[in-house]
Amino acid sequence: MHAVYDYLMHQDNETSEPTPWIATDWAYDESRTVLSLTIREGVTFTDGTPLDAEAVVANLEHRVAAKDAYFNWSNVEGITATDDATVEIRLHEPDYGFLVAVGQTPLAALASLADLSTMATAPITSGPYLIDEANSIPDSEWAYVRNPDYWNQEAYPFDELLIKRLPDVTARVNAVLSGQVDFAPIDLQSKETLEADGFTVKTVNSTAFALFAADRAGEEIPALADVRVRQAMSYAIDRETIAETIELGYGNPTDQIFLEDSPYYLEGRNDYSYDPDRARQLMAEAGYADGLDIVSPSFTRPAYWPIIEQYLADIGVRIRFEQNEPNAMFGAMAAGELPIHLFGDL
């Protein structure tokens, strides 16, 4: 459905910095708690209503109400339209990543937001493409045709799009090799196969991929309330080996969730280098010398599961990852249903 939406901002392919789109300009105040957005004038939704500041406010408020896991909704104090082309977002405290999250807001007309049942199949939007229902297959293939009234036609070179749902990476590789698709995200293990067949494979910088112990109060898994258990799990994982084997040397092993270009990155810190003996000692000190059993709902990167299960089993944490539908991940996170889980790019 992304093809039918406009977004407040795009991102530069080289720097990942936000670039103007529906929001043509933006600025924080000195406290960095008030963000002002200037909205492009003259853009309309397919129902003829304006994509103005009021519509942008409604879409941002929808993300807050939905507790969007990609959007730091709990830090939002208020959102207002100060005029037809200006939106003001007030935060409780500064947030380095908030601007990118704002830029990724998909924009739907007020009529769609008023009837959320339409959002899954027939949203009223302003994007570059329209849904071609006659050539779409529910939950399998989505066909699109160009929106003839789109405000920036030259930015999108294709008259038609067909997007196939292929959750399995092997199926995606085979679809590329057989000519069924022109582009597909793959894993590093498939890179050499496609390059050997003459395909161009592009690599991009990713985000961190980590095992999150979200239940630090121990409400679902009492052992996680003990910091020594969480520390033991950090010492138990050999990140260097994972980077070399699973990521084939492309990964950057770290014990931090923030990347080096983030202001939250701590320079020179590597507090949890691989040390299974220290991990077992901490488990014993916490009263878990005999270990513990954990089941973790999982949605992404199954190639990681066996090696992480083995590393944790070596210190007595018998974790078992169970496959879940990837599209359900963020809803489960927002609902607090994932006491411990792997999180990162799908």
N, C-alpha and C positions, 0 to 999 in steps of 0.2 A: 504493500500500500504506500510505501514511501514515495513512489513516483507521482502520486496525485497531490502531494503536499508541497507547499512552500515552507521555508524555514526562516527564522529571524536572521540567521547568519549562515555562511558556509565556512569552511576551514581551508587554509592554504595547504596545498599538497606537500610542500617542502617543510614548512615551519609548524603546521598544525594550528597556527594562530587564527582567530576568528576574522572573517572578512565580510564586508557589507553584503546584505541581500535585501530582505524586507526591512530589516533595521539598517539604515544607511549610515548612522553614526551613533556613538555611545560614549558615556563618560561617567566616572565615579566622582563623588564629592571628596573632600580632603580626608574624611573619616573612612572612606571606602565602604560605607554602609548604605549609601544611596546611589543607585545606578539609574541613569537617565538614558532612554532609548529614543532615537528619532526614527519615525516610521515612514517608509517610502509612500509617497502620495500617488493616487491614481490607480492602484491595484484593486481589483474586485474579485469576489468569489464567483463561482459559476451560477449562483442564484441571483447575481446582480448586486448584492450588498457589498459595501466597501470593506476592504481589509484596512481598517483604521486603528487608532489607538484603543478604542473600545473593544474591538475584536481581539487585539493582542492581549489586553488585560484579561478578557474572558478565558483565553487559551492558557495563559500563565496560571490563573486561578484554578483552572481545571487540573493542571499538573499538581498544584498544592493539595487540592481536595482529594486527588487520587493517590496521594503520598507516593509520587513517582520516585522510584529508587535511583534514577539517574539525576534527580533534581533535589537539591538540599532544601526540601519544602519546609522543614522545621525551623530553618533559619530565616524564613520570610516573615517579616512583620506586617507588610501590606503592599498592595499594588494598585496604582491609580493612573488614570489618564488625565494629565494636566491640561491637554488640549487635544484636538483631533489627530495630531501627528506626534505626540510625545507621551511616553510611558515612564513612570517613576516606580522603581522597585526599592523598597526599604528593607534592609536586613538587620537582624539583631546584632551581628558581628561580621567583620570582614571575612570573605571566603574567596580564596585564590582561584578555585575551580568553578566559581558560579557563572562567570561570563560565558564559558564554553557550554555549560549546561543550558543557559538561557538561549544561546544561539541555536541549539538543537531542538527547539520547540517547534513541533509541527502545527500548522495553523489551519483551523477549520472554521466554517461560518457559524454565527450564533445559532442558526437553526439546527445545525448538527449537534452543537453542545447542549442544546435544549432537549434533544431526543437522542440520547447516547446509543440507543439500539441501532441507529443508522451508521454509527462510526465504523463498525466492522465490515460492512458490505457496501455502503453507499454514502460516504461522507461528502459533504459539500465543501469543496476546497478551492484553492487558487493555483494549484501546481501545474507543471509543464505537461502532464499527461492525464487522460481520462480513462476510467475503467472500461474495458471492452468485455462486457458480460457474456456476449454470445460466444466468445472464444476462450473463456476462462473455465477452469475446472475447480470446483470448490475444494479448498485445502490442498491443492496439488499444483495448479498452474494459474498464473494471473497474467492476463493479456491487457495491454494498454495501447491507446492511440494518442497522437499528439493533441494537445489542447489548442485549438486554433486561435483562442483569445489570450494566450499566455503573454505576459508583458515582456519576456526576454527569450524569444524564440531561438535566437542564434546560440544560446548557451547549451541547447540540447539538440544534437545532430540527428537523432533517430526519429523516424516517423512512427515506428511501432516498437513495442517492447514485449517480450514474453519471458516471464520469470518462473522458473520451475523450483518446486520444493524438493531438495535432495539432501536430507539430513546426514546421510552417510558419505564420508569423504571419498571412499572407493567409488561410489556411484557418481560423484561429481567428476572424479578423474576420468572415468570411463565415458561420461557424457562429453567431456572436452575432447578426448581422443577420437570419439566416433563422430564428432561434428554436431552433436545434438545441441550444444550450447557454445557460445563464443567466449564466455568468461565464467570462472567459478573460483571461489576461495578453496584452497587446498592446504594440506599440511606439508611440513618439511620433508617427510618421508617420501612424498610423491614428487618432489621437486625434480630430482634427477630423471625420473621416468618421462616427465613431460618435456624437459629440456632435450633429452635424447631424441624425442620425436619431433623436434623443431619448434616447440612452443616457447614463447617468451614468458618467463616467470618473474614476477616482480615481488620483492620483499619490502615490507614497510615496518616502521617502528610500531611496537605494540604497547600495551599497558602491562602492568605487573600481573602475574598469575600467582595466586596464593591460597593457602589453606586458612580460612577464617574461623576462629573460635569466637563466634558471636555471643554465645551463652555464657558470658563471664560471671553472671550471677549464679550459675549452676541450677537454673530452674528446671531445665530438661535433662541436663547431664551434670549431676552434682560435682563430679571431678573437675570440670572446667572452672569452677569457682576458685580453685587453688592455683595461684599463679605458678607454682612449681610444676604442675602438670602441663600448663601451657608452655612454660619455658622448656620443659623436657621435650615436648613435641618439636619445638624450634631447633634444639640441638640435634634431634634425631635424623633430620633430613639433610642429605648430601646434595646441596644445590649445584655444586661444581659438576658432579657426575651427571645430574639431570640435564644441565645445560649442554654437556658434551654428547650425551647419548640421545635423549629425546629431542632436544632442540638442535642437534647436530652442529654445535658450536656457535649458533646464532644467538643463543640466550645470554643474558647478563645476570649471573647469579647474585642475589642480594637478599638480605634479611629485612629489607624495608619495602613497604608497599608503594612509597612515592619514588618517582624516577628522578634522575640527577638534575633535570632542569626545573624541578619543582622547588618552591621556597621552603617546603616542608621536609625536603631531603636533608639528612644529617651527614655532613661531610666526614669521612674518615671513620665511620662507625661500622663495625661488623661484629656485633655482640654475640651472634649465634652461629659461629662456625661449626662445622660437623664434629660432634663429640658425643657418640652414643654412650660412652662410659659415664660422662657427666649427666646425660639424660636419664640413665637407669638409676643413678644416685638420687636425682631429684624425685623420680617416681617413688623410690623407697621412702625418702623423707616425707613425702606427701601422704604416705600410707597406702600406696598402690604398688607395692613390690610384686604382687601377683598379677598386676596389670588390670585392664578394664576393657570392656567391649562397647563399641560405638557403631551405630549405623548412620551413614551420612547420605541424605538425598543428593544426587549429583546431576548436573545438567550439561557439563562441558568438559572437553579435553580428556576423553577416556584413556588416551595413551599414557596419561600420568598415573592413573589409578593403581595399577599393579606395583609400580616402584614405590609410591608413597605408602601403600598398604604394607609393603615389605619393610621399609624403613621404620615405620611406627610399630609394626609387630616385633621388631628387634628389641624394642624397649618395653614391650608388654602392652602397647596400645593396639588392640585388635580392632582396627577400623575396617568397615566394609562399605564401599561406595555402591549405591544403587542408582541405576539409570532412571532419569525423569525427563519429561518433555522440556526441551530448552526454553520454549516460550513461556513456561510456567515459573521460571526462575525468579524474575523480579517481583512478581506478585507474592511468591512465597517468602522472599526476603522482606518485603514491606509488611507482611503479616506476622513476621517473627517466627516463621515455621522452620528455620534452618539454624539450629544451634551450632553446628559446625559444618562447613561446606567449602568446596573449591570454587573460587571465583576468578574470572578473568575473561578474556575474549572467547567467544563461542568458536 
